[in-house]
Amino acid sequence: MTLSLGIDVGTSGVRTAVIDATGMPVSEARAAHLPNDPKRIDATKWWTSVQNCIAKQVENLKVSGLSGEDISRIAVDGTSGSMVLTDGDLRPVSPALMYNSKGFDAEAAAIARCAPATHITRGGNSALGRAMRLASLADGTPRHLLHQADYIAAKLLGEGGRSDFNNALKTGFDPADAAWPDWADEVLDPNLLPTVSPPGMAWERVSKSVADDLGVSDTAIIHAGTTDSIAAFLACAPLERANAVTSLGSTLAIKVLSANRVDDPSIGLYSHRISGHWLVGGASNTGGAVLAKHFSSDELAKLSAQIEPTKSLDLDYYPLNQPGERFPINDPNLEPKLTPRPDSDVEFLHAMLSAIARIEALGYAEIERRGGETPARIFTAGGGAKNTTWTKIRGQYVHSEICVAENTEASIGTAKLTSIGPE
């Protein structure tokens, strides 16, 4: 049997999924990251978590009468913008910096002096600024700048120096030109930058010694990976033009598959290249974390059941837990708005759900306004997908067919990537 393994490296741990040739999940496993010093994150612990998770996955396959030797294709996704510097032997020579690290204002100023005014790498929390900071923190001779997924793929291959269009995007790589910008070497040693491939492209066989250690076939091919959010899209929705995915997790994120590239950093909108299409979207700071601040899970379920979803109750809220928004308004100082508060908790929740639905609709409208696709179907992932009342409220704003995704795990999407191919 031909099986594909998807490895999803997240913030708290690793999840893996094995799918068969039809794309159906066969087995899943997970492993938590070992404790890490938040002030100096050790990337080697990511690899340890992957090893532990694959060991569990191989045992799961045995229970099903299968074997790790049946795995013929492997791909990795990781959190977008998390990265580390290593030497030529893949030993970290810097701490890892995570996707949400910020405060790189000096680096941002250097980037601003040479990058176009609307370039995605600009700003105090840009991935390129993060890479520049790593270079200043290196305590050895750096050879490879590796995004989180790149590092794991490198460990599987036994060599570094590769990345994919999606992980490299926010570090400055242009997927349209398939090249790093000419000005990049003004802020970072170009020898550190990886060779970049389309997501899904077949690279090389897994290192034999690594295959033996993990219990997988040494003929398995490692494929170019992707970011966690794109992997989640691939898990949720068929890769068809005008399909969209809304993730209703702690935050709100939207993506729609478009024939046209749409980028507008002024509102936090950008496009990833995937299999000959453009995946256009952005992420808002509104979402489930705001709801959880005001209501428990039980309260959310109980109060939602009492809402009349066809009744209009939009109080012009903008639900945020703290000032600052990324998309569809890009304003680090945008204040939360949750007043006036109705006396009824049911109405208060109704107004919050309506506001988040309005923000979702605004996001899709901003994409369409700039030449992107109007969603034909919106597949929904995240905890909010289970709230049927919220789904009915959203339907009054987005005017598209809303579907609940059957599979939502990023690891499943990454496993599917190995058969989708680069173009």
Secondary structure, 3 states (H helix, E strand, C coil): CCEEEEEEECCCEEEEEEECCCCCEEEEEEEECCCCECCEECCHHHHHHHHHHHHHHHHHHHHCCCCHHHEEEEEEEECCCCEEEECCCCCECCCEECCCCCCCHHHHHHHHCCCCCCCCCCCCCCHHHHHHHHHHHCCCCCCEEEEHHHHHHHHHHCCCCEEEHHHHHCCCCECCCCECCHHHHHCCCHHHCCEEECCCCEEEECCHHHHHHHCCCCCCEEECCEEHHHHHHHHHCCCCCCEEEEEECCCEEEEEEECCCCCEHHHCEEEEEECCEEEEEEEECCCHHHHHHHCCHHHHHHHHCCCCCCCCCCCCCECCCCCCECCCCCECCCCCECCCCCCCHHHHHHHHHHHHHHHHHHHHHHHHHCCCCCCCEEEEECHHHHCHHHHHHHHHHHCCEEEECCCCCHHHHHHHHHHHCCC
